[in-house]
Structures are given as C-alpha cells and as structure tokens.
Amino acid sequence: MNKSELIDAIAARTELSKAASGKALDAVVEAIVEAVSAGDTVSLVGFGSFKSAPRAAREGKNPKTGEKIKIPATTVPKFSAGATFKTTVAEATKGKKKK
C-alpha cells in the first residue's frame, strides 16, 4: 500500500474527502517526525511506539573496494509494534507461505 492508497482507505473509512484525508495523514506523520526528532516517544496503544535511539560508531567495508571505512555515531528512528498489531498480523498470515 502506498500513500495514495492509504489516503483512499482513510477517506472510505472516515467519510472525509481525499483532500482532507491527505491533510490529516500528513499532519499525523509530521507530528510523529517532530516529536521523535525532539527525543520524545510517540505511543499509539495497540499499534506501536516510535522513538529515537543512538547508533554507535562502527567500522564497515566499502562493498566495491573492500576498503575499511569508519561509520560515525548517529541517532536513528525506531518503531516497535504493539501487541494488538503483532497479534493481528500473526493471525492474518497463518498458513500463508512467504514469497
């Protein structure tokens, strides 16, 4: 599902126009990004939590040359799925083969 398909699904479930649904989706995503960027955790009960986490500096390899490179420390966004989300996905995929 891409963004426009998600907007269509929101519009169908909420009886909002596609334009209003798009604005609402953009506002939600923007609010989550701003909060996580500020170091806050965004918890949506049943769905999951968005937070930022530090990633330590490490040594890597250039895949083309094999040369060792230093990868600097950084902060990355993390998502942890909630229990309801995990259960729903697990039940929906029971018996389905992975591609």
MOMOPE-V534878 format. One record per residue. N is the residue number from 1. RES is the residue in three letters. BURIAL is b if it has 9 or more other ideal C-beta (glycine too) atoms within 8 Angstrom, else e. Layout:
BEGIN
N,RES,BURIAL ; N,RES,BURIAL
END
This chain:
BEGIN
1,MET,e ; 2,ASN,e ; 3,LYS,e ; 4,SER,e ; 5,GLU,e ; 6,LEU,b ; 7,ILE,b ; 8,ASP,b ; 9,ALA,b ; 10,ILE,b ; 11,ALA,b ; 12,ALA,e ; 13,ARG,e ; 14,THR,e ; 15,GLU,e ; 16,LEU,b ; 17,SER,e ; 18,LYS,b ; 19,ALA,e ; 20,ALA,b ; 21,SER,b ; 22,GLY,b ; 23,LYS,e ; 24,ALA,b ; 25,LEU,b ; 26,ASP,e ; 27,ALA,e ; 28,VAL,e ; 29,VAL,e ; 30,GLU,e ; 31,ALA,b ; 32,ILE,b ; 33,VAL,e ; 34,GLU,e ; 35,ALA,b ; 36,VAL,b ; 37,SER,e ; 38,ALA,e ; 39,GLY,e ; 40,ASP,e ; 41,THR,e ; 42,VAL,b ; 43,SER,e ; 44,LEU,e ; 45,VAL,e ; 46,GLY,e ; 47,PHE,e ; 48,GLY,b ; 49,SER,b ; 50,PHE,b ; 51,LYS,b ; 52,SER,b ; 53,ALA,e ; 54,PRO,e ; 55,ARG,e ; 56,ALA,e ; 57,ALA,e ; 58,ARG,e ; 59,GLU,e ; 60,GLY,e ; 61,LYS,e ; 62,ASN,b ; 63,PRO,e ; 64,LYS,e ; 65,THR,e ; 66,GLY,e ; 67,GLU,e ; 68,LYS,e ; 69,ILE,e ; 70,LYS,e ; 71,ILE,e ; 72,PRO,e ; 73,ALA,e ; 74,THR,e ; 75,THR,e ; 76,VAL,e ; 77,PRO,e ; 78,LYS,e ; 79,PHE,e ; 80,SER,e ; 81,ALA,e ; 82,GLY,b ; 83,ALA,e ; 84,THR,e ; 85,PHE,b ; 86,LYS,b ; 87,THR,e ; 88,THR,e ; 89,VAL,b ; 90,ALA,e ; 91,GLU,e ; 92,ALA,e ; 93,THR,e ; 94,LYS,e ; 95,GLY,e ; 96,LYS,e ; 97,LYS,e ; 98,LYS,e ; 99,LYS,e
END
